């Protein structure tokens, strides 16, 4: 037996019509109020339809996933930081970043994710 969900079909039909109206208005080059007046559309109705179209678009967005790696602040004793800096000053790093007493060396083989997470941590270094 084939069951038709008329409520869902009607809702989708209305949404499709509202999408057409919003697209037509936006692509006209006119202001919303001028376009609505020319096409005999109630301004409040247009903004209601626009709201519903935006809500439907947001419902289709994928859920935001938290970052897989947490950001953890790391405190180095100043003697260890200076020793690490002096030992690494002879390396072949492509990028050197100095933030206070912290020095970060980035080489070409570093992954984008590692660089992103490291820079986020450095953002909190004072």
C-alpha positions in Angstrom: 0.0 0.0 0.0 1.3 3.4 -0.9 0.8 6.2 1.7 1.2 9.8 0.7 2.2 12.4 3.3 0.2 15.3 2.0 1.2 17.6 4.8 4.9 17.2 4.0 4.3 17.5 0.3 2.3 20.7 0.8 5.0 22.1 3.1 7.7 21.4 0.6 5.6 22.9 -2.3 5.2 26.1 -0.3 8.9 26.2 0.6 9.8 25.8 -3.1 7.5 28.6 -4.1 9.0 30.9 -1.4 12.5 30.0 -2.6 11.5 31.1 -6.1 10.0 34.4 -4.9 13.1 35.2 -2.8 15.5 34.4 -5.6 13.4 36.4 -8.1 13.4 39.4 -5.7 17.1 39.2 -4.9 18.2 38.8 -8.6 16.0 41.7 -9.7 18.4 44.4 -8.6 15.5 46.3 -6.9 15.1 46.9 -3.2 12.8 44.4 -1.5 10.1 47.0 -0.9 10.2 48.1 -4.6 10.1 44.6 -5.9 7.2 43.6 -3.5 5.2 46.7 -4.5 5.7 45.9 -8.2 4.7 42.3 -7.8 1.8 43.0 -5.3 3.5 41.0 -2.5 2.9 42.0 1.0 6.2 43.1 2.6 5.5 41.2 5.8 4.7 38.1 3.9 8.0 38.3 1.9 10.1 38.6 5.1 8.1 35.7 6.7 8.9 33.6 3.6 12.6 34.7 3.7 12.8 33.6 7.4 11.3 30.2 6.6 13.7 29.7 3.6 16.6 30.6 5.8 15.4 28.2 8.6 15.1 25.4 6.0 18.6 26.1 4.7 20.0 25.9 8.2 18.3 22.6 8.9 20.1 21.1 5.9 23.5 22.2 7.3 25.6 19.4 8.8 26.1 19.5 12.5 29.3 21.1 13.7 31.7 18.6 15.1 34.0 19.6 18.0 37.7 19.7 17.2 39.1 16.1 17.6 42.1 17.4 19.6 41.6 19.5 22.7 43.7 22.6 23.1 45.9 22.3 26.1 48.0 25.1 27.5 51.6 24.1 28.2 53.9 25.9 30.6 57.7 25.5 30.1 60.2 26.5 32.8 62.3 29.3 31.3 65.6 27.3 31.5 64.1 24.5 29.4 62.7 27.0 26.9 66.0 28.7 26.5 67.8 25.4 26.2 65.4 24.2 23.6 65.8 27.4 21.6 69.6 27.3 21.6 69.6 23.6 20.6 67.1 24.2 17.8 68.7 27.4 16.5 70.8 25.2 14.2 67.9 23.4 12.6 66.5 23.8 9.1 63.0 25.1 10.0 61.1 26.8 7.3 59.3 29.0 9.7 60.3 30.3 13.1 57.7 31.9 15.4 58.7 33.7 18.5 56.1 34.5 21.2 57.7 35.8 24.3 60.1 33.1 25.5 58.5 30.5 23.3 60.0 29.6 19.9 58.1 27.4 17.4 59.8 25.8 14.5 57.7 24.6 11.6 59.1 22.3 8.9 57.5 21.4 5.5 56.5 18.0 6.7 54.3 19.3 9.5 50.6 18.6 9.0 48.1 21.4 8.6 46.2 20.1 11.6 49.3 20.1 13.8 50.1 23.7 12.7 46.5 24.8 13.3 46.3 23.3 16.8 49.7 24.6 17.8 48.9 28.2 16.6 45.7 28.0 18.6 47.7 27.1 21.7 50.2 29.9 21.0 47.3 32.4 20.8 46.8 31.9 24.5 50.5 32.3 25.5 51.1 35.5 27.3 
